[in-house]
């Protein structure tokens, strides 16, 4: 089971969010004992889901994985085999078991994808450097239906030159949707990268923005053409 070691400057956040950090990072870390080592037990479930607004939504698969502390992985993919293989690559030393106990969280995420549950407040058990944690907290503050640029996030953290580092932190996000990294786009309004593919990112934004209607936020137009 992961061991939490609290650093004095951030223990308040550590207790409330239950994050685990990578001890090899050159950035300030918050916790140690990375997930996937030792005899960590990870339960997981895979369900079908709809990504994007009807009637053109894609039919995908959604994987949720959790330790006894909270979610450690949320993946989107084309097949169950693909998602199970990704979980194995991420947590090679963990004991992985299918778990029906995650059905309530799975239902919450499926409803979120349908626009029925915009706010997600699920417990997390993930590892992060201090900088990644700060970025992810900013991402969780981006409202449903809104977007921010990588530069916006960097400025909000008081590190305006850390745009690329913000992008890397977004790419390292292990719990998609719960930490909504799909809501971060480039300064010019183009999508930028997304671990689960640009088409899914566009579909998620289209769902949240109100189907296919192009919208403008702070001068940035979301192009829905990729999703049509």
C-alpha positions, 0 to 999 in steps of 0.5 A: 500500500502506498506510504504517504510522507508529508512535507511541511509546506504542503501537508494540508493539500496532501491530506485533502487530495491524497497525491503521491509524488515521483521521488526521482523528480528534480522538482519539489516532491510531495509524497513518495512510494510510487504506485505500481511498486510492491504489492499495491492492489489496484481494482479496475473496471471497463465500461462502454461510453459515448464520447461527444454529442449525439447523434455523431458520438463515438462509442468508446471504452472507459477504464477506471482503476483505483487503489483503496485510497482513490482513482489512480487511472482513467483511460479512454480507448478503442478496446478493452484489451488496449486499455488493460494493456495500458494499465499493465504497462503503467503498473507492472508490479501491482496486483490488478483485479477487476472490481465491481465496486467501482461501478458507482464511479464508472456511472458518474464518469459515463454520466459526465460524458453525457453532460448529465454530471458536469462536476466530478469530485472523486478521490484520487491516488496519483503520483505527481511532482509539486509542479504537476500537482499545481498544474492539475489543480489549475485544470480542475478549476477550469469550469465545464464548458470552458477552455484555457490555454497552456499559457493561461495556466502557466501565468496562473501559476506565476510561471509565464515562461513554463508553457512547455512544462505545463503541456508536459504536465497535462500529458502526464495526467493519469486520470482523464476527465477527473483532471480535465486536461482536454480543456487546455488548448493552444494560445491560437485556439488550436487543440494541441495534444491529447493522450487519447487523440485529437478527435476525442479531445475535440469531441469532449469540447464539442459536448461541453460547449453545446454540440456542434455550435462554434463558440468563442471564449477570450477570442479563441474559437473552438473548431468543431470541424474535426468532429464532424 
